[in-house]
Amino acid sequence: MTMKSLWLERRRRKAARARLDEIVERAARLDITADRVLQEYARIAFANLGHIVEWDDTGIMKVKEPDELGAVAEIVQSAGSGKPYRVKLYDKKAALDAIARYLGMEPLAGSAPDDDGPTPEEAENARHRLIDSLDRLAAEAGERSSGQRADG
């Protein structure tokens, strides 16, 4: 390594360390700890709507566990009556995945992928099929337009 590259690397590391110290200081100031973050993920991952809210006989929603409301993503009210008729929780799988990553748990071998999206190979094949189809359509359009010019 040259002196300049060593100097640049040292400068980059020093800046990165300063940024990390700033983030740690801010987290401490806001009382954000790994335990608190993990507790919030657990609140979402293990939430049970039946333990958080209930509806009485008149259709009024009552909160049973106010401490668990952090797992509620959305409450939809009726436009007419203004009464809540739907409660949506945050994505449990995302919270469970975050907890598993934090705890160093690996997905089971042979289990389904995390998402329903295509594999990189499938995406590449689809891209090639799309390009081929577009090329074919362009060629057909070119043949039609040249045929019209010859007739016209």
Residue pairs with C-beta under 8 A, 6 or more apart in sequence:
1 9
27 33
34 102
38 99
38 102
40 70
41 95
41 98
41 99
41 102
42 95
42 99
43 68
43 70
43 71
44 70
44 71
44 89
44 90
44 91
44 92
44 95
45 92
45 95
45 96
45 99
46 92
47 68
47 71
47 89
47 90
47 92
49 87
49 89
51 64
51 65
51 68
52 63
52 64
52 65
52 68
52 69
52 71
52 72
52 87
53 61
53 62
53 63
53 64
53 72
53 87
54 61
54 62
54 64
55 61
55 62
56 62
59 81
59 83
59 85
60 83
61 75
61 83
61 84
61 87
63 69
71 89
71 90
72 87
72 88
72 89
72 90
73 88
73 89
73 90
74 86
74 87
74 88
75 84
75 86
75 87
75 88
76 84
76 85
76 86
76 87
76 88
77 83
77 84
77 85
78 84
78 85
97 114
100 107
107 114
113 119
117 123
118 126
